Amino acid sequence: MSQLGEVLANEADVLARLGRSQESTILKQQLFELQRDLPPRQEYKVTPAVKVIKDSGKHTGEVLIELDGMRLPEQVYKTCDIAMLENRIEDVLEIEEHGELDGHETGPESTILFLYGADAELLFRAIEPVLREYPLCRGALVTIRQGSEQRQLIIS
């Protein structure tokens, strides 16, 4: 039940960020009603882990890839999946050594992949051929962020 509660809370947050506040509020209310019948959750103090970066003197780069989960042809969703895309990206990153894939988050309308490395532009250039070739990436919004600088592009 606690895992379900966490998933529902994440979905409500995503709906709120997408500007769908009415749906978010309804989902939060349903979650509250579900949790009302559960025994109190024991809280533990957790100290966040610090991620060590090899080039700690430089800003860490980020590449975020937001995949369209609704508007691509149905055949693309039937024949392509996020696991295959992640495997292809990881294969490239293993050879190129420009960064790492840190997972993905799936929401009601999109999936976002998170990649990190010392140089966001080099990281993007390394994986760009995979994104342009894989059908699931059509129309994906890519955010390339280095420190406070950011640019976005759409994969065609």
N, C-alpha and C positions, 0 to 999 in steps of 0.2 A: 504493500500500500504506500509506503514512503517513497518508493521509486516512482510509482504512478503519480503521486503528489508532486514530486520534483519535475517530472515531465510536463504535467499540466501547468505548473507555475511557469516553466520556461516558455511554453506555448502562449500563455497569457501575456508574458513580457514581449514576445515577438509580435503578437497581434497589436499590442499597444504601440510598439515602435513603428509598425506599418500604418498607424493612424486608424486602426480599427478598434477604437476604444470601447464601443458598445459590446462587441464580441469578447473583448478582453475582460470587461467587467462581469459579464455573464459567466465566463469560464472561472474567474476568481471566486465568484459566489458559489458555483458548483463545487469547487475545490474546498472552500470553507465548510460547506455542508458535509462533504466526505470526511474531512479531517475532524470535524466536531465529534464524531463517534469513535475516534481512535484514542488510545491511551496517550498521555502526554509523552512527547519525545524527549529523550535524555540528551542534553546539550553537552558537547565536549569542546574544550578550548583547543583550537587548531592553530599552529604556527605556520603561516604560508611558507612554502619552499621558495628559495631564491634560485632562479635559473642562471647558471653560469654561462656566459657567452665568451667564446674564444677571443674575439677582438673586443674586449670590454672597454677599450678607449674610444671606440667609435659608436655612432648611433646604430641601433639594430634596425634593419629594414624589414618591412612587412609586405607581403603580397596576399591580398584577399581576393578570392574568386567566387563571385556570387552566380550560381547556376540557376537558370530559369526552370522552375519545377512545374510549370503549367502550360506554357504557350508553344512548346516545341511539338513537332508531329508525334502522334501516338507511337509510331514505329520506333522513334528514337528512345523513348522510355522503355519500350519492350526489349530492345536489343543492347542498350548501353546501361551501365550502372556505375555508381560512385566508386565502388571497390576497384573496378578495372581502371578507372581514371587515376585513382590514388596510386595504384601499382605502377602505372606508366610514369607518373610524376616522380615517384620514389626511385624508379630505375634511372631516370635522367639525373636526379639529384645525387645518387650514389656515384655516378661517373663524374659529373661536373663539380661536385662538392661546393656549391654556392649557397647551400642552406638546407632547411629541412621542412617537411610537411608535418604540421602539428595537429592534424585531424580536421574534422568538419562538424558543422552544426546544421541540422535540418529543421526548417520551419515549415509552416503551412504552404508557402508559395515558392520557396527557394532553399537552396543548400549553399552554405558558404564554406570554402576550404581556406585554411589558415596556413601560410608558409612564412618562415622567418629565416633571415640570413644577414650577414654583415652588410651586403650591398643589394638593395631591393631591385635595382635595375638589372644587375647581373643575374639575379635570381629569376626575374621575369624572362629575360632573354633566353635563359637555359630551358625553361619549361614552355615558352611560347609555341614552338612547333607542335608539342603535344596538344595544347589547347586549341590551336587552329585546325588540327586534324581530327580530333575526337568529336563526334556529332553532339554529344551531350553538352558541349561547351558553346554551341552556337548561341549568340545573343548574351553570353555571360558578361557581367560587369566586373572588370578587373581594377582593383585599387592598388596602386604601387606607392608605398609610403616609406620615406626615409627621413627620420627625425620629424621635423614639422612640415617638410615638403611632401606634397601628395599630388598624384595625377591619376586620372581614371580613363579607361578605354573600354570599348565593347568589342568582343570577339565576333568577327563576321564569318 
